[in-house]
């Protein structure tokens, strides 16, 4: 019997049991992330099931796992396949009967800070990574998501349910599909509450890894209705660096706390303008979002620079992470989305849960 044939599955698991998931600080075996080990004549193949396809550290995990197994005596070749299975946040959504694993609300205290831009690009990055993603435009009074996603109409209804539009791999629903562009919605709280519930229960969302929800500005009825109708995995606060925006963003953060919604972190939009000579102009001030996050004891997720192409993409239905993926603003938005996905997974698994085998596709 050659040394190549002496490598066992137990040895492989023991080696991988020393590889830590960088954010969860537990090993891959304990987290039940290793699948389909195959050993043949010194060649070892296995699959690592990530907690999100948008994992920002997947290259490190793959490298560490490969090196750990390659160090075993008798191993001549290592093949690592990366798969992903998004864990559920464990919150019951039985009332709505929605097979949604995680729901992320994007909010701001005031309008004009780029909240919808963040929501749109967050959803697209998650979908580009391979996740099943929905985008709900809960900004009833200013539904801009259809324009920003470049869709005008819904498909025909299916079994008396509304079928969401699909753009960039994202399922999209908005009141903007159902009213004329210039028609104002003069609704009181009960009508708004009913509309949000209908967008959850009477839409054929299907199974989703993430439902991204674009909330209206402020701390009014829409956020309250949403929190009452759908348990949220967490909320993301979008702000500008300027003091006025920060004050309003703090109100949005406090709203999440009062509604018992975990705060995923703060995103500072339009942080700076990069000039042709490479210098930066801080048009709205500097560092405000990071200071606010630190003072509130919540994560600061990142800064997104000003870029005219972000506005152009929103107006033309070509979001920047799709149309200009190499632009600095697109890179910042992608890093933001990966950070959010990682934080949602960490929260879902923080109680020590592993990835159930039955959930792996």
C-alpha positions as CSV (number, residue, x, y, z in Angstrom):
1,X,0.0,0.0,0.0
2,X,1.5,3.3,-1.0
3,X,1.7,6.4,1.1
4,X,-0.8,8.1,-1.2
5,X,-3.5,5.6,-0.1
6,X,-2.9,6.2,3.6
7,X,-4.7,9.6,3.7
8,X,-8.1,9.2,5.4
9,X,-11.2,11.3,5.7
10,X,-10.6,11.6,9.4
11,X,-7.2,13.1,8.8
12,X,-8.6,15.6,6.3
13,X,-11.3,16.6,8.8
14,X,-8.7,16.9,11.6
15,X,-6.7,19.2,9.4
16,X,-9.7,21.3,8.4
17,X,-10.7,21.4,12.1
18,X,-7.8,23.7,12.6
19,X,-8.9,26.2,10.0
20,X,-10.8,29.1,11.5
21,X,-13.7,31.0,9.9
22,X,-12.1,34.5,10.2
23,X,-15.3,36.3,11.3
24,X,-17.1,33.6,13.3
25,X,-13.8,32.5,15.1
26,X,-14.8,28.9,15.0
27,X,-13.3,26.1,12.8
28,X,-14.9,25.0,9.5
29,X,-15.7,21.5,10.8
30,X,-17.5,22.7,14.0
31,X,-19.5,25.1,11.8
32,X,-20.4,22.2,9.5
33,X,-19.0,23.9,6.5
34,X,-17.2,20.9,5.0
35,X,-19.0,18.7,2.5
36,X,-18.3,15.9,0.0
37,X,-14.8,14.8,0.9
38,X,-13.3,12.5,-1.8
39,X,-9.9,10.9,-1.6
40,X,-8.3,9.0,-4.4
41,X,-4.6,8.1,-4.7
42,X,-3.4,11.1,-2.8
43,X,-5.8,13.5,-4.5
44,X,-8.3,15.2,-2.0
45,X,-11.4,17.0,-3.1
46,X,-13.9,18.7,-0.8
47,X,-16.4,21.5,-0.7
48,X,-16.5,24.5,1.7
49,X,-20.0,25.8,2.2
50,X,-19.8,29.5,3.0
51,X,-22.4,31.3,5.0
52,X,-23.0,33.8,2.2
53,X,-21.9,33.8,-1.5
54,X,-20.9,37.4,-0.9
55,X,-18.4,36.4,1.7
56,X,-15.6,39.0,1.6
57,X,-13.0,36.6,3.0
58,X,-13.7,33.6,0.8
59,X,-10.3,33.7,-0.9
60,X,-8.6,33.5,2.5
61,X,-10.9,30.6,3.7
62,X,-10.2,28.7,0.5
63,X,-6.4,29.3,0.7
64,X,-6.2,28.3,4.4
65,X,-8.3,25.1,3.8
66,X,-6.2,24.1,0.8
67,X,-2.9,24.7,2.7
68,X,-4.1,22.7,5.8
69,X,-4.9,19.6,3.7
70,X,-1.9,19.9,1.4
71,X,0.3,19.7,4.5
72,X,-0.9,16.1,5.2
73,X,1.6,13.4,4.5
74,X,0.5,11.5,1.4
75,X,-1.5,14.3,-0.2
76,X,-0.4,15.2,-3.7
77,X,-3.2,17.4,-4.9
78,X,-6.0,19.4,-3.3
79,X,-9.1,20.6,-5.0
80,X,-11.4,22.9,-3.2
81,X,-14.9,23.8,-4.3
82,X,-16.7,26.8,-2.8
83,X,-20.4,26.7,-2.4
84,X,-22.7,28.9,-0.2
85,X,-25.8,28.5,1.9
86,X,-27.2,31.5,3.6
87,X,-28.4,30.7,7.1
88,X,-31.8,32.0,8.3
89,X,-31.7,34.6,11.0
90,X,-34.1,32.3,12.9
91,X,-36.9,34.9,13.1
92,X,-40.3,33.4,12.5
93,X,-42.1,34.8,9.5
94,X,-45.0,32.3,9.7
95,X,-47.7,35.0,9.9
96,X,-46.8,36.0,6.4
97,X,-45.8,32.5,5.3
98,X,-42.7,34.0,3.6
99,X,-39.7,31.7,2.9
100,X,-37.3,34.6,3.5
101,X,-34.1,33.8,5.3
102,X,-33.0,37.3,6.0
103,X,-34.7,40.8,5.7
104,X,-32.5,43.9,5.7
105,X,-34.0,47.4,6.0
106,X,-32.2,50.4,4.6
107,X,-33.1,53.7,6.3
108,X,-32.1,57.3,6.7
109,X,-33.4,60.1,8.9
110,X,-33.8,62.4,5.9
111,X,-34.2,62.3,2.2
112,X,-31.5,63.0,-0.4
113,X,-28.7,61.0,1.2
114,X,-28.6,58.2,-1.3
115,X,-30.6,55.6,0.7
116,X,-32.2,54.1,-2.4
117,X,-28.9,54.0,-4.2
118,X,-27.4,52.0,-1.4
119,X,-30.4,49.6,-1.3
120,X,-30.3,49.1,-5.1
121,X,-26.6,48.4,-5.3
122,X,-26.7,46.3,-2.1
123,X,-29.3,44.0,-3.7
124,X,-27.5,43.8,-7.0
125,X,-24.1,42.9,-5.4
126,X,-25.8,40.1,-3.4
127,X,-27.5,38.8,-6.5
128,X,-24.3,38.9,-8.5
129,X,-22.6,36.7,-5.9
130,X,-25.3,34.1,-6.5
131,X,-27.8,34.8,-3.7
132,X,-31.5,34.8,-4.2
133,X,-32.5,38.4,-3.6
134,X,-35.7,40.5,-3.5
135,X,-35.9,44.3,-3.3
136,X,-39.0,45.9,-1.8
137,X,-39.6,49.6,-2.4
138,X,-41.4,50.6,0.8
139,X,-40.9,54.3,0.1
140,X,-44.6,54.6,-0.7
141,X,-44.5,58.4,-1.2
142,X,-41.4,58.5,-3.4
143,X,-41.0,55.1,-5.1
144,X,-37.8,55.5,-7.2
145,X,-36.7,51.9,-7.3
146,X,-38.3,51.0,-10.7
147,X,-36.5,53.9,-12.4
148,X,-33.2,53.0,-10.7
149,X,-33.5,49.4,-11.6
150,X,-34.6,50.1,-15.2
151,X,-38.0,48.4,-15.1
152,X,-41.4,49.8,-15.9
153,X,-44.0,47.0,-15.6
154,X,-44.8,43.9,-13.6
155,X,-45.2,40.5,-15.3
156,X,-48.8,39.1,-15.4
157,X,-50.2,37.9,-12.1
158,X,-49.8,34.3,-11.1
159,X,-52.4,32.5,-9.0
160,X,-53.9,35.8,-8.0
161,X,-50.6,37.0,-6.6
162,X,-48.5,39.8,-8.0
163,X,-45.3,38.6,-9.7
164,X,-42.3,40.9,-9.0
165,X,-40.3,42.3,-11.9
166,X,-36.8,41.0,-12.3
167,X,-33.7,43.1,-13.0
168,X,-30.0,42.3,-12.6
169,X,-31.1,39.0,-11.0
170,X,-33.1,40.8,-8.3
171,X,-36.9,40.4,-7.8
172,X,-38.4,43.9,-7.5
173,X,-41.7,45.2,-6.1
174,X,-42.8,48.8,-5.8
175,X,-46.0,50.9,-5.6
176,X,-44.4,52.7,-8.5
177,X,-45.5,49.8,-10.8
178,X,-49.1,50.3,-9.8
179,X,-49.7,54.1,-10.0
180,X,-49.0,56.7,-12.7
181,X,-45.7,58.4,-12.4
182,X,-47.3,61.8,-11.6
183,X,-50.0,60.4,-9.2
184,X,-49.5,61.5,-5.6
185,X,-50.3,59.0,-2.8
186,X,-52.1,60.9,-0.1
187,X,-52.5,58.1,2.3
188,X,-53.0,57.9,6.1
189,X,-51.3,55.3,8.3
190,X,-53.8,52.5,7.9
191,X,-53.7,52.6,4.1
192,X,-50.0,52.5,4.2
193,X,-49.9,49.7,6.6
194,X,-52.2,47.7,4.4
195,X,-50.1,48.3,1.3
196,X,-46.9,47.2,3.0
197,X,-48.6,44.0,4.2
198,X,-49.9,43.3,0.7
199,X,-46.4,43.8,-0.8
200,X,-45.3,41.1,1.6
201,X,-48.1,38.6,1.6
202,X,-49.6,39.0,-1.9
203,X,-46.4,39.0,-3.9
204,X,-44.9,35.8,-5.3
205,X,-41.5,36.3,-3.8
206,X,-40.5,32.7,-3.7
207,X,-37.6,31.6,-1.6
208,X,-35.1,34.4,-0.9
209,X,-31.8,34.5,0.9
210,X,-32.2,38.2,1.3
211,X,-35.0,40.7,1.1
212,X,-33.7,44.2,0.9
213,X,-36.2,46.9,1.9
214,X,-35.9,50.5,1.0
215,X,-37.6,52.5,3.7
216,X,-38.9,56.0,3.2
217,X,-37.0,58.8,4.9
218,X,-37.8,59.7,8.5
219,X,-39.3,57.6,11.3
220,X,-42.9,57.5,10.4
221,X,-45.6,54.9,9.7
222,X,-43.9,52.9,7.1
223,X,-41.1,51.7,9.3
224,X,-43.5,50.9,12.1
225,X,-45.8,49.0,9.8
226,X,-42.9,47.0,8.3
227,X,-41.5,46.1,11.8
228,X,-45.0,44.9,12.8
229,X,-45.5,42.9,9.7
230,X,-42.0,41.3,9.0
231,X,-39.3,40.5,11.6
232,X,-36.1,42.1,10.3
233,X,-32.6,40.7,10.5
234,X,-31.2,44.2,10.8
235,X,-31.2,47.8,9.7
236,X,-28.7,49.7,7.8
237,X,-28.4,53.5,8.4
238,X,-27.3,55.7,5.5
239,X,-26.1,59.3,6.2
240,X,-24.0,62.1,4.8
241,X,-21.0,63.5,6.7
242,X,-22.7,66.8,7.4
243,X,-24.1,67.6,10.8
244,X,-27.7,68.0,9.8
245,X,-27.8,64.6,8.1
246,X,-26.1,63.0,11.1
247,X,-28.7,64.4,13.5
248,X,-31.5,62.9,11.4
249,X,-29.6,59.6,11.0
250,X,-29.4,59.3,14.8
251,X,-33.2,59.5,14.9
252,X,-33.4,56.7,12.4
253,X,-31.0,54.6,14.5
254,X,-33.0,55.3,17.6
255,X,-36.1,54.2,15.7
256,X,-34.5,50.8,15.0
257,X,-33.6,50.5,18.6
258,X,-37.1,51.3,19.8
259,X,-38.5,48.8,17.4
260,X,-36.0,46.1,18.6
261,X,-34.4,45.9,15.2
262,X,-30.7,45.0,15.3
263,X,-28.5,47.8,13.8
264,X,-26.1,46.3,11.2
265,X,-24.1,49.6,10.9
266,X,-23.7,53.0,9.4
267,X,-22.8,53.8,5.7
268,X,-21.5,57.3,4.9
269,X,-22.6,58.2,1.4
270,X,-21.1,61.1,-0.7
271,X,-18.1,61.1,1.7
272,X,-15.7,63.0,-0.6
273,X,-15.1,64.0,-4.2
274,X,-11.9,62.8,-5.8
275,X,-10.5,65.5,-8.1
276,X,-8.6,64.9,-11.3
277,X,-5.3,65.6,-9.6
278,X,-5.9,62.9,-7.0
279,X,-6.8,65.1,-4.1
280,X,-10.1,64.8,-2.2
281,X,-12.6,67.5,-1.5
282,X,-14.8,67.0,1.5
283,X,-17.9,68.8,0.3
284,X,-20.2,67.7,3.2
285,X,-17.5,67.5,5.9
286,X,-15.5,64.6,6.9
287,X,-15.7,61.6,9.2
288,X,-19.1,62.3,10.6
289,X,-20.6,58.9,9.9
290,X,-17.7,57.1,11.5
291,X,-17.9,59.3,14.6
292,X,-21.6,58.8,14.9
293,X,-21.2,55.0,14.6
294,X,-18.5,55.0,17.3
295,X,-20.6,57.2,19.6
296,X,-23.6,54.9,19.2
297,X,-21.6,51.7,19.6
298,X,-22.5,50.3,16.2
299,X,-20.3,49.2,13.3
300,X,-19.1,51.7,10.7
301,X,-19.4,49.9,7.4
302,X,-17.7,52.3,5.1
303,X,-17.6,55.4,3.1
304,X,-18.9,55.8,-0.5
305,X,-17.3,58.6,-2.6
306,X,-19.2,61.0,-4.7
307,X,-19.3,60.1,-8.4
308,X,-21.5,61.6,-11.1
309,X,-21.9,58.1,-12.6
310,X,-23.8,56.9,-9.6
311,X,-26.5,59.6,-10.3
312,X,-26.4,58.9,-14.0
313,X,-26.8,55.1,-13.4
314,X,-29.8,55.7,-11.1
315,X,-31.5,58.0,-13.6
316,X,-30.9,55.6,-16.5
317,X,-31.6,52.3,-14.8
318,X,-28.0,51.2,-14.9
319,X,-26.7,51.0,-11.3
320,X,-23.0,51.6,-11.0
321,X,-22.0,48.2,-9.6
322,X,-23.3,46.8,-12.9
323,X,-22.5,49.5,-15.4
324,X,-19.2,50.7,-14.0
325,X,-18.0,47.9,-11.8
326,X,-14.4,49.2,-11.7
327,X,-15.3,52.7,-10.5
328,X,-14.2,53.6,-6.9
329,X,-17.8,54.2,-5.9
330,X,-18.8,50.7,-7.2
331,X,-15.9,49.1,-5.3
332,X,-17.0,50.9,-2.1
333,X,-20.6,49.7,-2.6
334,X,-19.4,46.2,-3.3
335,X,-17.3,46.1,-0.1
336,X,-20.3,47.5,1.8
337,X,-22.6,44.8,0.5
338,X,-20.1,42.1,1.4
339,X,-19.7,43.5,4.9
340,X,-23.4,43.6,5.4
341,X,-23.8,40.0,4.2
342,X,-21.1,38.9,6.5
343,X,-22.6,40.7,9.5
344,X,-26.1,39.1,8.7
345,X,-24.5,35.6,8.6
346,X,-22.5,36.3,11.8
347,X,-25.7,37.3,13.6
348,X,-27.5,34.3,12.3
349,X,-24.8,31.9,13.6
350,X,-23.7,33.8,16.7
351,X,-25.7,31.6,18.9
352,X,-23.5,28.6,18.0
353,X,-25.7,27.2,15.2
354,X,-24.1,25.4,12.4
355,X,-25.3,25.2,8.8
356,X,-28.0,22.5,8.6
357,X,-27.2,19.9,6.0
358,X,-30.8,19.9,4.8
359,X,-30.4,23.6,3.8
360,X,-27.6,23.0,1.4
361,X,-28.6,23.0,-2.2
